[in-house]
Amino acid sequence: MTDRLFYKKVLAIEVLSEEPIPEGMEVDSIIEQAITGDYSMRVLPSTDTVLNGKEAADALLEQASDPGFFGLTHEGNDNE
């Protein structure tokens, strides 16, 4: 396994609205609506996690990305 470390930050926002937020509305549009429109928003505390190679490879796959994005194999080893 690689000796490199990777970093994951999870951000969360809480949004209040008078009507349901449309399904599929992009996050940037929701934030824009909260800043200039009819939504109320607050940022919740974030979480930070240090990942090893295997954890990073798994996290990339969960995002429908590929471990190769960070030069990793699916097992968390460095691509050579």
C-alpha positions in Angstrom: 0.0 0.0 0.0 1.1 3.6 -0.6 2.7 5.5 2.2 0.9 8.7 1.0 -1.9 10.2 3.0 -5.1 11.7 1.6 -7.5 14.1 3.2 -11.3 14.2 3.2 -13.4 17.1 4.4 -17.2 16.7 4.7 -19.1 20.0 4.5 -22.8 20.3 5.4 -25.3 23.1 5.1 -28.7 23.4 6.6 -31.3 25.1 4.3 -34.7 26.3 5.3 -37.3 27.2 2.6 -41.0 27.8 2.4 -41.4 25.4 -0.5 -39.6 22.1 -1.2 -36.3 22.5 -2.8 -36.6 21.1 -6.3 -35.2 17.6 -6.7 -31.8 17.7 -8.5 -31.2 21.3 -7.8 -27.4 21.9 -7.9 -25.7 22.8 -4.6 -24.3 26.1 -6.1 -27.9 27.1 -7.1 -29.1 26.3 -3.6 -26.3 28.4 -2.0 -27.0 31.3 -4.5 -30.7 31.2 -3.6 -29.7 31.3 0.1 -27.5 34.3 -0.4 -29.7 36.3 -2.7 -33.1 34.7 -2.6 -35.7 33.0 -0.5 -33.7 30.3 1.3 -32.2 30.6 4.8 -28.9 28.7 5.3 -26.2 28.0 7.8 -23.0 26.1 7.5 -22.7 23.2 10.0 -19.4 22.1 11.5 -17.2 20.2 9.0 -15.4 16.9 9.6 -11.9 16.2 8.6 -10.5 12.7 8.1 -7.0 11.5 7.1 -7.2 8.5 4.8 -4.6 5.9 3.8 -4.4 4.6 0.2 -7.1 2.0 0.5 -9.5 4.3 2.2 -8.9 7.0 -0.4 -9.4 4.5 -3.2 -12.7 3.4 -1.6 -13.8 7.0 -1.1 -13.1 7.8 -4.8 -15.1 4.8 -5.9 -18.0 5.9 -3.6 -17.9 9.3 -5.5 -18.2 7.4 -8.8 -14.6 8.5 -9.5 -11.6 6.2 -10.1 -8.7 5.6 -7.8 -6.4 6.4 -10.7 -7.4 10.1 -10.1 -4.9 10.1 -7.3 -2.6 7.6 -9.0 -3.9 4.6 -7.0 -5.0 1.1 -7.8 -8.3 -0.2 -6.4 -6.3 -1.8 -3.6 -4.8 1.6 -2.6 -1.4 1.0 -4.0 0.5 3.5 -6.1 0.1 3.0 -9.8 3.5 2.4 -11.4 
